[in-house]
Every structure is written in C-alpha cells, then in structure tokens.
Amino acid sequence: MVSKKFALSPALAIGAFGLFAATSVFAQDVEIGTWAGFRKGAASFTFDDGAPSHVSDAGPTFKKYGYTGTFNLVTGWNPNWSGFQGLADEGHEIASHSDSHPGGNGTPMPAGEISTSKSTIAGKIKQKYGVVTLAYPNCKSPGDQQVLQSYIVGRICNGSWEGQQDVMGKDGPSNWAKVPATMTGSDGQIKSTNDFTGQMQGVVKSGGWVAFLTHGFQGKSNGSANYSPTDLGAIDGALQWAKQNDKDIWVAPMGHVAMYIKERKAAKAEASSNGGNITVKLTHSIKDNISDYDYPLSLRVKYDGSKATVKQGDATLESKIDGGYVYFDAVPNGGDIVISGEGGGTTQPTESSSSVGPSSAASSSSNPGQKVSSSSHHTSPWGNRSSSSGTNPAVSSSSQGPATPAGTSSSIAGPDAIVAAEFDSNPASAYVDASGYITVINAQGMNITVFNSLGHVVRTTKGIGCLQKVYSGAKGVYIVRIGNKAKTVSIK
C-alpha cells in the first residue's frame, strides 16, 4: 500500500510521553495515500477535439463503469456544449485543446489561445475548479511558462517522442507543462484492451501514473477528430478490467490526478488526541490564482475501535474501519477533522500528537508506504463497497433500500416532489462512482440530503471541496438534494 507517512520523531515522543509512549506513537498515526483510496497506481483517459462521439459513445461507456475522464475541446469547432456540460455533471473534466487547432504536423497553437480558450470554456461549462488542463494541438507546447500561468497541467503526447518516459512515477512529471499521454488507435501505440490493461497493470506494480490520448472512435461520428481512430470496445474492455481491479487502480481525470499529486506533496497533517476524540489538521499553502487545490486526499489514522464518526467542519465524511485504521477522504484547508466513537482516543496518550510535513523522504522505496503493522490488509478500503463497510451502524441495507439512520427523522416527501427542481444554474451535481459511492461535485458549502426510493432520508451532510463521497448503501434508486436542486442516481 502506498502512502505519505506522518509520524512523531522518536526524540520528541520520548520527551513528551516517555519511552513506552514513544514506541506506540511512532507506529504511524496518520498517513496520506499516494493515490486516492490508497490504491497502488493511477490512470487517466483523455479525449481530444470535442468529437460528437465523445458525448454519444464515450460518456455512456464511462458511466456504465462509474469512471470519469478528461475531454479537451477545440472551442472553434462548435462542440456540443450542452452535451459536454452533461459530461461535466457526471464528474468528467472539460479542458482546453485550443480555439483553432492549427494544422500542420508540429505546429504549436497560438500563444494567445492559452487564455482565450480557457475563458471560452469557462463561460460555457460550469465546473467549480474551472479549466485547469490544456492539451496541446500537434503535441507542441506554445510556451511552458505561459501555460503554467493559466493551467496546472499542460499535456503533450507520448513522452518518448520528446525524450521522456511515457509513464510517470508517483510524483508526476518533472515538468507539469509537459505531461505525457500515450496515443491510442490505429496510428498509436495502444490499440487493444490488452494494450490498455498492460499499461495499467504496469503502474499498479510500479506505483505510477499512466495517461492515454484518444481522438475519435472507429465507426462513430467523430467530426474533425478523425486522426488515429480507436476501437471503443478496447476502451470498454479496459474500463471493465479497471472496475474488476478498482481496489488497485485509480481511474480519474488528468486534472484531478494532478491536483491530488500536488496537494499530497505539499500537505501537512497533524494528529492529536484529547477527550476520546482524534483531531487531524490537514493543510497546505499552494492555493493560487489557478486552483484552490481542494481535491480530497485519502487519509488513514490508527484506530482501535469498531465504530467511528468522522467530521470535517459541518461535513460528515464517509469512512471505513479496516486493519486497525479508520480511512476517509478529507479536503486540505477544509477545517479540523474530528474522529469520534469507540477507540477515538486509544491509539495515543491524552494530549499526544503526531505530524509530518512535505518531505521527499516520505518514502524511499519503489513501493512506498507498505504497512508497518502486523495487519494483512494491503488493498484499497474503498475498493469493495458494501453496506456494512461504513462506520455508521445505523445505516443498514435490505432489498427495499437503506433504512433511515438512527436519530434522523424520515422525510416522506415522495421522490417526484423531491426531484421537481432539477439542476440548472447550480453547478453542483451527483453521480455514482466505480466503487458504488454516491459522489457530489461542485457543492462546497451546500446542504446535501440523500433520500432512498421511498423518500426516507438516509444521509445529511454539508458540501466540502470540489468532490465528495456522501453515501453508500443497498442497490437501488436514490435522490440527492444539493441546496435546492436534486438529481436521481442509481447504485447498481
């Protein structure tokens, strides 16, 4: 299992708590996963040109498995803006591929389109974190420094075409203005399902990140995206493999993975125990004019109990206890994270604390973060969702849907009344991810309520960060109200 480890130094621990306490505290109190969900590797699927088939074919294929990708639009090629907004509402990243996409092999886009394409897309597509990725037409950067003044990622094509590696390590590329993505399709290196899965298997073993670059699809309506068409069935097979191995491989948009890496490298976590609760402070100082960097990081904290409630500010976070740890996702700079319940203060003496800051020495092995305790758990805690995996025992499951949580009054408003106001100008939305979690996006500060098909309230929380898991339960239809808007989703 890969992670960034946080520990109190032996000298400080001995001074504060004595030798015995130092031994117990030094045994890893809080860790940040190298990848979301403490998975072993990451993969991003990127699509260039804004083809009609991206909306009509790629979108439904990704939705079938609960995954999301990055769609890079050429604004001057009249993309289906409403269709791509629909993809954004399902968690996909909508990014730039210039205004004009100049012809000619190796011709870079005009430098002026770095900012104009970004502003055009931002005016058409509502996504809280904005437009943070630029994929270069013809694979050529129009100017690295200029790109990084407006984006967190500048994407090239195959790294090997520019003397780089095609696959990145856990810390991403050496130059964020030249993030590699391997070409797929008839003229690319990746043609079959086995080609895709081979690359993903490789990063699971190495702990790295691989990205794919696709234009249109064979036999589909591709508009101007006619270079190197890819077999959509090969991508379907790749996503099916990823779904089967979701505990190991994190599939996410390129901009999201980039935010996670940058936050993880910059983050500092401090854990303390007092009065039976554990408090974790998760912070970084990399917020800038491009991004708030509020993508959730995956944490685990040593925990002896069998039940826990995890809150960050007013938000109740999804959590899971496994192998002597409580796992959850939290947003840097989103407020104190408080873990309460059985075992909340048993891993450390009262008033004890542990912390770690950004450090290149967080792991020096090729497979960093291997568990140092005697637990045999080595897989993602989010990989196998079940209604019993959460730490709230009051939320049970049945074939009729989840029960109302203890202490929460049920609302029998009826699903038709709940969904009467669909999403419009509100950028918030909801979908079910590959692990079976209802996930909300763009809902920071908003009240979130999840209803089952009978109209019973099964979860209430507050929006935090640009993306948030809010509920997992029995299979069935659920209604997610975010503010005064609502959306129907299905856990399958």
C-alpha angles and dihedrals in degrees: 000000000000123000147139106253127221119197141157112246115252093239094053092043093051091048093050104037111010129251098298093049091047091056093052097042095047090060095096112280102182132014137179115220115241085225131023113282090013089280121164102238143003137231132188127196113206127188124199135209102022096261120191087238090062089068099034099040114011094047096056091043092055092043090056090064100031096246133132135210143184121267115197113203131205098214095204093056093074099246120198095263096184090048092051090046086057089054090049089053088057092055101267120139117241110205142167131275094171132271099266110016097217117228124235126080110274097008110139122222117260110274091232090065091064089081102024095056090048093052093045093053092043089055092052105035125054113214120142098227091050127214107329104155129069120189111198120233109237088012093273126128115229089210127330097219093047091049094052091052089067107023139040091216133040110186126208126178126255109356090217089065087067100037094267134114116270092220123053131218127238093282096052126233127341088237119037089202089064108047109164126229123181117236117243131198138044094331096034139084094246114065111141139044088254090056091054096044092045089059092047092047087053095057092045087059096041099038090236142126128254126189129196129209118209131173118183132339131251111265095003136112102272106160107198093347093095101129118111099346114213130218104251088206089063090056091045089054091048092052091046089054090048091051090052090050099036091131088066109030125055112207111194141140117283095245092050093051090047092052091048093051094047093046093046092051092048100038127111121197127193122188125194136171127217134154095357095307130102117219121198123192113202116187145155135174103217099103109130143159091287103049142004087215091222098147109135118258121212114241137180127195129193106259134173100190133092097222132043143167116208120197133176111193106311093338122100107214127215108248142175133199116218136151096356095312137095111223126203143145118245137178120242112243089011095120136269117327111221122195114195134173137063110352093015093133104020101093095066139022117268112283091013121139144185132196146170134187134202110309136163086213093064086109130000100180128090088245103040125193100031107173112268096196126082094257116121094214111121104153138087112282089216094049100091111037120199133157090249095053096081124085096236105090092187092072105079132171137229138160088270094057135268123322124243110270117252111267093021119108115226121240115213095189092133125241095260091059092044095055095042091107108054125190115287124145090356107098092206118110142158139223140162114256129215092270092056097255122139102236128193127203134197092012102122111158094002127124112249125200126178119204127190122226091276092056094253117145110243100168139015124184144137127262117253131174126352095295132024139176107225109169147003125185146124121342114272147081120314134182119219117201115197111183104316094333129088141196134189118229135172130222106209 
